[in-house]
Amino acid sequence: MRRRLWGAAALSAALIGGIVATVAVAGAGTPEPVPTSTATSGPRALSTDEAERLAVARFLAYQSGSTQFRTEVTAGGAPVALRGRVDHRAGVGIAAAELDGDTAIVTWNASTFVGWGGIAADPGIPAAPPAEPGGARPLDPSTSSVDAVLLLVLSLGMDRPENAQLLAQSDAAWLRADEIDGAPVDVIAGPSDADSAERKGGNTRFWIDSDGRLLRFEADLPSQTVTVDLTPEQGVPVPLAAQLAG
């Protein structure tokens, strides 16, 4: 039997034309923070070590090859849970999207979104897209909260480090100590956009461990705050769907 391209109407609406809305991540209680730096309160200017770790965080993700992620997006007034993987070197991601018991598989690159609905059960993180063609459309973060999150996750790997000296001279700031799954991390606010007329600090936050690995990312979009939990891994490729291979 041919699998439905989109499944239930609510999930279809959220994925095909999501409304930019609030994003939240369901998680356990917050553990007692253990700082990786000597400071205990912020915000303050970055130390040399913190600037260097911020500079390499996305490069280390690219070097590792792939990252698992988990987040939840409110689209069309309902929460869409996303669990997936990004192949940083290929510039492609794949995820299971779940809403009210209905599940879809989605895959995307920087310009195109492809989805398959009617998945019988939650597949976890899909190993590959289904063999049959899915429903494809342009990726449009300006109109879809799901697309905005997928594009953000895709941007969390880059093929070279950033300039640590420039980051140290910017308005990037150390905010506080925290802990993720037993790993002490520093929470660092990214710098303002270079083209911004006002230097009031950026709208991104990075949870970075002592090795420079990015374990959580948060961004303020025009009408929402997006929080994404990240698990670095060693080079698990995401096979390309036919609609992304051209």
C-alpha positions in Angstrom: 0.0 0.0 0.0 1.3 3.4 -0.9 2.1 5.5 2.2 0.2 8.8 2.5 2.4 11.8 1.8 1.3 13.6 4.9 -1.0 11.7 7.3 -3.4 13.6 9.5 -4.6 17.1 8.6 -3.2 18.8 11.7 0.3 17.4 11.1 0.0 18.2 7.4 -0.9 21.8 8.2 1.9 22.2 10.7 4.6 20.9 8.3 3.3 22.4 5.0 2.4 25.8 6.2 3.4 26.2 9.9 2.7 29.5 11.7 5.7 31.1 13.4 5.0 30.7 17.1 6.5 29.8 20.4 9.0 27.0 20.6 9.6 25.1 23.9 11.6 22.0 24.8 10.3 19.5 27.3 13.0 18.4 29.7 13.8 17.3 33.1 14.5 19.5 36.1 17.5 21.8 36.0 20.5 20.3 37.8 22.8 22.3 40.0 25.2 24.2 37.7 28.9 23.4 37.7 31.0 26.1 36.1 33.8 25.4 33.6 35.1 28.9 34.2 36.2 30.5 37.4 33.5 33.3 37.3 30.1 32.6 38.9 27.9 35.4 37.6 27.3 37.2 34.3 26.9 38.6 31.9 30.5 39.6 31.3 33.0 39.8 28.5 34.4 36.5 27.2 37.8 35.2 28.5 40.3 34.1 25.9 39.4 30.4 26.5 35.7 31.0 26.2 36.1 33.0 23.0 38.3 30.1 21.6 35.7 27.5 22.5 32.8 29.6 21.0 35.0 30.0 17.8 35.4 26.3 17.3 32.0 25.0 18.5 30.4 24.7 15.1 33.6 23.7 13.4 33.9 20.7 15.9 30.4 19.7 14.9 31.4 19.8 11.3 34.5 17.8 12.0 32.5 15.1 13.9 30.3 14.9 10.8 26.8 14.7 12.3 24.7 15.8 15.3 21.5 14.4 16.7 18.9 17.0 17.9 15.6 17.2 19.7 13.2 20.1 20.0 9.5 21.0 20.0 7.9 23.7 17.8 4.4 25.1 18.3 2.9 25.3 14.8 -0.7 26.0 14.0 -1.4 26.2 17.7 -0.2 22.7 18.5 3.3 21.3 19.5 5.3 19.4 16.8 8.0 17.3 18.3 11.1 16.9 16.2 13.9 14.3 16.7 16.5 14.0 14.1 20.0 14.1 12.7 22.0 16.6 10.7 24.8 15.5 8.4 26.9 18.6 8.5 29.2 17.7 5.6 26.4 16.9 3.2 24.3 19.8 4.4 21.2 17.7 4.9 19.0 16.6 7.8 16.4 14.0 8.6 13.8 13.9 11.4 10.7 12.3 12.8 7.9 14.9 13.3 5.1 13.9 15.7 1.9 15.7 16.5 -1.0 14.2 18.6 0.1 10.6 17.8 0.6 11.2 14.1 4.1 10.8 12.7 5.8 12.1 9.6 9.4 11.7 8.3 11.0 14.9 7.0 14.3 15.6 5.3 15.7 18.9 4.1 18.6 20.9 2.9 19.1 24.7 2.8 16.5 25.2 0.1 14.1 22.2 -0.1 11.8 20.4 2.4 10.5 16.8 1.7 8.0 15.0 3.9 6.2 11.6 4.2 3.1 11.2 6.4 1.2 8.2 7.5 4.1 6.6 9.4 2.6 3.7 11.4 4.7 4.2 14.5 7.3 6.6 15.9 10.5 5.5 14.0 12.9 7.4 16.4 15.5 9.1 14.3 15.0 7.7 10.8 18.1 6.1 9.3 17.0 7.1 5.8 14.1 8.7 3.9 11.4 6.3 2.5 12.1 4.9 -0.9 9.0 6.4 -2.6 8.9 10.1 -3.5 7.7 12.5 -0.7 5.9 15.8 -0.9 8.5 18.4 -1.7 8.3 22.2 -1.4 10.8 25.1 -0.9 12.1 25.5 2.6 10.6 28.8 3.8 11.6 29.9 7.3 9.8 33.3 6.9 6.4 31.5 7.0 7.0 28.2 8.8 8.2 27.8 12.3 9.2 24.2 11.5 11.3 25.4 8.5 12.9 28.1 10.7 14.0 25.5 13.2 15.3 23.1 10.6 17.4 25.8 8.9 18.8 26.8 12.3 19.9 23.3 13.1 21.4 23.0 9.7 23.6 26.1 10.4 25.2 24.6 13.6 28.1 23.1 11.7 30.6 25.0 9.6 33.8 24.0 7.8 36.2 26.4 9.5 36.5 28.0 13.0 35.3 31.5 13.6 37.8 34.3 14.5 38.3 34.0 18.3 39.9 37.4 18.6 37.0 39.1 16.9 34.6 37.2 19.1 36.5 38.4 22.2 36.3 42.0 21.0 32.6 41.7 20.2 29.6 42.0 22.5 29.4 38.2 22.9 29.1 37.5 26.6 29.5 34.7 29.2 26.1 34.4 30.9 26.3 31.6 33.5 27.4 28.1 34.3 25.0 25.2 33.7 25.0 21.4 33.4 23.6 19.1 30.7 23.4 15.4 31.4 26.1 15.6 33.9 28.5 17.7 31.7 29.4 21.1 33.0 28.9 23.8 30.4 29.2 27.6 29.9 26.2 29.4 28.5 27.5 32.1 26.1 25.5 34.7 24.3 26.6 35.1 20.7 27.5 38.5 19.3 25.2 41.0 17.6 24.8 40.9 13.9 27.7 42.8 12.4 25.3 45.0 10.5 23.3 45.9 13.5 23.4 49.7 14.4 23.1 48.9 18.1 25.5 46.7 20.0 23.2 45.2 22.7 24.3 41.6 22.5 23.1 38.9 20.1 20.0 36.8 20.0 21.7 33.4 20.2 22.9 31.4 23.2 25.3 28.5 23.1 25.8 25.8 25.8 29.4 24.7 25.3 31.4 22.2 27.3 35.1 22.3 28.3 36.1 20.7 24.9 34.2 23.2 22.9 31.3 20.9 22.0 27.9 22.5 21.5 25.3 20.7 23.5 22.4 23.1 23.4 21.5 26.1 21.2 18.9 28.8 21.7 17.8 31.6 19.4 15.3 34.4 19.6 13.3 34.7 16.4 10.8 37.5 15.8 7.9 35.7 17.5 9.5 32.8 19.4 12.5 31.4 21.3 13.8 28.2 19.8 15.8 25.8 22.1 17.5 22.7 20.6 19.2 19.9 22.5 22.2 18.5 20.7 24.1 15.2 20.8 27.4 15.2 18.9 28.3 12.0 17.2 30.8 10.6 14.8 29.9 10.9 11.1 26.5 9.2 10.7 25.5 10.1 7.1 22.0 11.0 6.0 21.1 9.4 2.7 19.7 11.9 0.2 16.1 11.7 -0.9 15.6 11.8 -4.6 14.2 15.4 -4.4 17.3 16.6 -2.7 19.8 14.9 -5.0 19.3 17.1 -8.0 
